[in-house]
Amino acid sequence: MKFILLALISNLILVNCFAIDLTEEIKLLNRDYGRVMDYPIVIFDKKEVVPLVAGKSESESSDIIKKYLLDKYEIQATDNEAYNLVPYFTVMNGSAVALPFFQGTWRDKRVHFCAVLPNGNDNDLKSEVRRILGHDSRTNVYDGFDFSYFEENFTLEELYLFSLYHELSHCLDTYFLPKNYEGEPSGHGVHKSESFAEVNALFLLAQRKGMKRLGAKRSLIRTTYSKYMGPYFADSDTPIFGGQLVKQGGVIYFLTPAILAAQRQLENFNRDVVDYNLQQTLELSREIVDHHAINSRSFHALFMAYQDGFEDAGDHYKKMAQEVPELFLNTYYDLIYYQTIIEASL
């Protein structure tokens, strides 16, 4: 009996620490969400596609992906659409993204299809924690940081599924995500889109997987990312390829206010969110983003804090609040609130 118990414990540890196979989950998500919008959603199984394009030229890979989309999903992708997908099965296989592809003119632009591209690397728990936190051994951002809290309080399944459902939620977003493609995207616009994806993923995982208590620790991992990567990105001495959006990355991914508001809804006994249908869920996610994501002024205040330090930013916005309270008092209070959360994190 003792031997059997030890074997079971060992198996649980192995499941928690080593790579998760999302193949069956991806099949279910394609079945349940592939045709729920006015455009098709394709959740790619990279374990299927990566071997098909391995060792092929970009042109050959593009043709393979076009055929794959047509044969499996009845989607006639253009050469350009297929070409833009190729890197996510090769050099960017470890990225998790959602890509909407549009057709029509600027006046009549509509989504042709939306691609969900999960992280394709077979990460263990330690590697996945570090990927989500943006750890890179080439920088000293996390020097001396103890990752063990996240390794002990998340399972690999939770991290993989949240990432997958986050990207799926981007493709289910008919409001915030499309706005970022109407022109040059703003950091604040991307923040709202990311807030929506995070909140909606939290709801879907509660509904489909019974994971009703992820919000608090998910907010902590997002806050930790923002706390460490925010000043690094905002630093004028940091070489940034990708422009202002990347420099604002720490603020964009400070998703804690929206996540905690969503978790409160899951814990609200007067609102059975776990029983909501998809439309109700999407509407609630948008409502939470509208009311709890960082507003534009507070977004720029937090960015200033990451650039110049919270003390200087606090002094600046305190003065602005005294001079024009109707515009900046709430911003000053928000900055104090965000500073409290960020400094209290790991």
C-alpha positions in Angstrom: 0.0 0.0 0.0 2.8 2.4 0.9 4.5 1.6 -2.4 1.3 2.3 -4.3 0.8 5.6 -2.5 4.4 6.7 -3.2 3.9 5.8 -6.9 0.7 7.9 -7.1 2.5 10.9 -5.5 5.4 10.5 -7.9 3.0 10.5 -10.8 1.3 13.6 -9.6 4.6 15.4 -9.3 5.6 14.3 -12.8 2.3 15.6 -14.2 2.8 18.9 -12.4 6.4 19.4 -13.5 6.6 18.1 -17.0 5.1 19.2 -20.3 1.4 19.2 -20.8 -0.2 17.9 -24.0 -2.9 20.2 -25.1 -4.0 18.2 -28.2 -7.3 17.0 -26.8 -8.1 20.4 -25.2 -7.4 22.1 -28.6 -9.8 19.6 -30.3 -12.6 20.5 -27.9 -12.0 24.2 -28.2 -12.1 24.1 -32.0 -15.3 22.1 -31.7 -16.9 24.5 -29.2 -15.6 27.9 -30.4 -14.5 27.5 -34.0 -17.8 28.8 -35.4 -19.4 30.8 -32.7 -18.5 34.2 -34.1 -19.2 35.8 -37.5 -15.7 34.6 -38.5 -14.0 31.2 -37.9 -11.6 30.8 -35.1 -8.7 28.3 -35.5 -6.9 27.0 -32.5 -3.7 25.5 -33.9 -2.2 22.4 -32.5 1.5 23.1 -33.0 2.3 19.5 -32.5 0.5 18.8 -35.8 1.8 21.7 -37.8 5.5 22.1 -36.7 6.5 18.7 -38.1 4.9 19.6 -41.4 7.0 22.7 -41.9 10.2 21.5 -40.3 13.2 21.9 -42.7 11.0 23.6 -45.3 11.6 27.0 -46.9 9.3 29.9 -46.0 7.5 29.6 -49.4 7.0 25.8 -48.9 5.9 26.3 -45.3 3.4 28.9 -46.5 1.9 26.6 -49.0 1.7 23.8 -46.4 -0.2 26.0 -44.0 -2.6 27.2 -46.7 -3.4 23.6 -47.5 -3.7 22.7 -43.9 -6.2 25.4 -43.3 -8.3 24.5 -46.3 -8.2 20.7 -45.7 -8.9 20.8 -42.0 -10.9 24.0 -41.4 -12.3 24.9 -44.9 -10.6 28.3 -44.7 -9.1 29.7 -48.0 -6.2 31.6 -46.6 -4.4 34.1 -48.8 -0.6 33.8 -49.5 0.0 36.8 -47.2 -2.0 35.3 -44.3 -0.2 31.9 -44.6 3.1 33.6 -44.9 2.5 35.7 -41.7 1.7 32.5 -39.8 4.9 30.7 -40.7 7.2 32.2 -38.0 4.9 31.0 -35.2 5.7 27.4 -36.2 9.4 28.0 -36.5 11.5 30.8 -34.9 8.6 32.0 -32.7 7.2 28.6 -31.8 7.6 29.4 -28.1 5.3 32.5 -28.4 1.6 32.4 -27.4 -0.4 34.8 -29.6 -3.7 35.5 -31.2 -3.8 36.9 -34.8 -6.9 38.2 -36.4 -6.7 38.4 -40.2 -8.8 41.0 -41.9 -10.4 41.4 -45.4 -12.0 44.3 -47.1 -11.1 48.0 -47.2 -10.5 50.4 -44.3 -14.1 51.5 -44.5 -15.4 48.0 -44.7 -12.8 45.9 -42.8 -14.0 42.6 -41.4 -12.3 39.6 -39.8 -11.6 36.8 -42.2 -10.5 34.4 -39.5 -8.7 34.5 -36.2 -5.7 32.3 -35.3 -4.9 31.1 -31.8 -1.3 30.0 -31.6 -0.4 28.5 -28.2 3.1 28.3 -26.8 4.6 25.3 -28.8 7.5 24.6 -26.5 7.3 21.5 -24.1 8.1 23.5 -21.0 8.4 22.1 -17.5 6.9 24.1 -14.6 10.1 26.0 -13.9 10.5 27.0 -17.6 6.8 28.0 -18.0 6.9 30.2 -14.8 10.0 32.0 -16.2 8.4 32.4 -19.7 5.3 34.1 -18.3 7.4 36.4 -16.0 9.6 37.4 -19.0 12.8 36.0 -17.5 15.8 36.2 -19.8 19.2 35.1 -18.6 20.7 37.8 -20.9 19.4 40.5 -18.6 19.7 41.0 -14.8 16.0 41.9 -14.3 15.4 38.9 -12.0 18.8 38.5 -10.5 18.3 37.0 -7.0 14.6 36.6 -7.5 13.0 33.5 -5.9 10.7 31.8 -8.4 9.7 29.1 -5.9 6.5 30.7 -4.8 5.0 30.4 -8.3 6.4 27.0 -8.8 4.7 25.8 -5.6 1.4 27.6 -6.0 0.7 27.0 -9.7 0.4 23.7 -11.6 1.8 23.4 -15.1 -1.8 22.6 -16.3 -3.1 25.9 -14.8 -0.4 28.0 -16.6 -0.8 26.2 -19.9 -4.5 26.4 -19.9 -4.7 30.0 -18.8 -2.3 31.0 -21.6 -4.4 29.0 -24.1 -7.7 30.5 -23.0 -6.2 34.0 -22.8 -5.3 33.8 -26.5 -8.7 32.2 -27.4 -10.4 35.1 -25.6 -8.6 37.6 -27.8 -10.2 35.9 -30.8 -13.6 36.1 -29.0 -13.2 39.8 -28.5 -15.2 41.8 -31.0 -14.6 45.2 -29.3 -11.2 45.9 -27.8 -9.0 43.8 -30.1 -10.4 45.2 -33.4 -9.8 48.7 -32.1 -6.1 48.1 -32.0 -6.2 47.3 -35.8 -8.1 50.5 -36.8 -4.9 52.5 -36.8 -1.7 52.8 -34.9 -2.4 50.9 -31.6 -1.9 52.7 -28.3 -0.4 51.2 -25.2 -3.6 51.9 -23.3 -5.7 50.3 -26.1 -3.6 47.2 -25.9 -3.9 47.2 -22.1 -7.7 47.1 -22.4 -7.5 44.3 -24.9 -5.1 42.3 -22.7 -7.4 42.9 -19.7 -10.3 41.5 -21.6 -8.5 38.4 -22.6 -7.3 37.8 -19.0 -10.7 38.3 -17.5 -12.6 36.2 -20.0 -10.0 33.4 -19.7 -10.6 33.5 -15.9 -14.4 33.1 -16.5 -14.1 30.3 -19.1 -11.7 28.3 -16.9 -14.1 28.5 -14.0 -17.0 27.5 -16.3 -15.2 24.7 -18.2 -12.6 23.4 -15.8 -14.0 24.3 -12.4 -11.0 26.5 -11.7 -12.8 29.1 -9.6 -9.9 30.4 -7.5 -7.2 31.4 -9.9 -7.8 35.1 -9.8 -5.7 36.1 -6.8 -2.6 34.1 -7.7 -2.9 35.0 -11.4 -3.0 38.7 -10.4 0.2 38.2 -8.4 2.1 36.7 -11.3 0.9 39.6 -13.5 1.9 42.2 -10.9 5.3 40.6 -10.5 5.9 40.8 -14.2 4.9 44.4 -14.2 7.0 45.2 -11.1 10.2 43.9 -12.6 9.8 44.3 -16.4 8.0 47.7 -16.2 11.1 49.7 -15.1 13.3 47.6 -17.4 11.3 48.4 -20.5 10.7 52.0 -19.5 14.4 52.7 -18.8 15.7 55.0 -21.5 19.0 53.1 -21.5 17.3 49.8 -22.4 17.6 49.1 -26.2 14.0 48.4 -27.3 13.0 47.0 -30.7 9.3 47.5 -31.1 8.8 51.1 -30.2 6.6 52.7 -27.5 4.3 49.7 -27.1 7.2 47.6 -25.9 8.5 50.4 -23.6 5.0 50.5 -22.0 4.9 46.7 -21.7 5.1 46.7 -17.9 2.0 48.9 -17.7 0.1 47.1 -20.5 0.4 43.9 -18.5 -0.5 45.3 -15.1 -3.8 43.5 -15.3 -4.4 43.1 -11.6 -7.3 45.6 -11.1 -9.4 43.8 -13.8 -8.4 40.3 -12.6 -9.4 41.0 -9.0 -12.7 42.5 -10.1 -13.4 39.4 -12.2 -12.5 37.1 -9.3 -15.0 39.1 -7.1 -17.7 38.3 -9.7 -16.9 34.6 -9.5 -17.3 34.8 -5.7 -20.6 36.8 -5.9 -23.3 34.3 -4.9 -25.9 36.6 -6.5 -24.3 36.2 -9.9 -23.9 32.7 -11.1 -21.1 33.5 -13.6 -20.2 29.8 -13.9 -23.6 29.2 -15.5 -23.4 32.1 -18.0 -23.6 31.4 -21.7 -20.9 32.7 -24.0 -22.6 36.0 -24.8 -23.3 36.8 -21.2 -19.7 36.0 -20.4 -18.3 38.2 -23.1 -20.6 41.1 -22.0 -19.5 40.7 -18.4 -15.8 40.7 -19.4 -16.3 43.9 -21.4 -18.1 45.5 -18.5 -15.3 44.7 -16.1 -12.7 46.1 -18.5 -14.7 49.3 -18.9 -14.9 49.8 -15.2 -11.7 48.3 -13.8 -8.9 48.3 -16.4 -6.5 51.2 -15.9 -7.9 54.4 -17.5 -5.8 56.5 -19.9 -4.5 59.1 -17.4 -3.6 56.5 -14.8 -1.9 54.4 -17.4 0.5 57.3 -18.2 1.0 58.0 -14.5 2.1 54.4 -13.9 4.4 54.6 -16.9 6.0 57.7 -15.5 6.5 55.9 -12.2 8.3 53.1 -14.1 10.4 55.7 -15.9 11.2 58.1 -13.1 10.4 56.2 -9.9 7.2 56.3 -7.8 8.4 59.1 -5.6 8.9 61.6 -8.5 5.7 60.4 -10.3 3.8 60.8 -7.0 5.1 64.3 -6.4 4.2 65.2 -10.0 0.6 63.9 -9.8 0.1 65.2 -6.3 0.8 68.7 -7.6 -1.4 68.1 -10.7 -4.2 66.9 -8.3 -3.9 70.1 -6.3 -4.0 72.3 -9.3 -6.7 70.5 -11.4 -8.4 68.1 -9.0 -11.3 67.4 -11.4 -8.8 65.9 -13.8 -6.0 64.5 -11.7 -7.2 63.7 -8.2 -8.4 60.2 -9.1 -5.2 59.7 -11.1 -3.1 60.5 -8.1 -5.2 58.1 -5.9 -4.9 55.4 -8.5 -1.1 55.8 -8.6 -1.0 55.4 -4.8 -3.2 52.3 -5.1 -1.1 50.7 -7.8 2.1 51.5 -5.9 0.7 49.7 -2.8 -0.1 46.6 -4.8 3.2 46.5 -6.7 5.4 47.1 -3.6 3.5 44.4 -1.7 4.1 41.8 -4.4 7.0 39.4 -4.5 
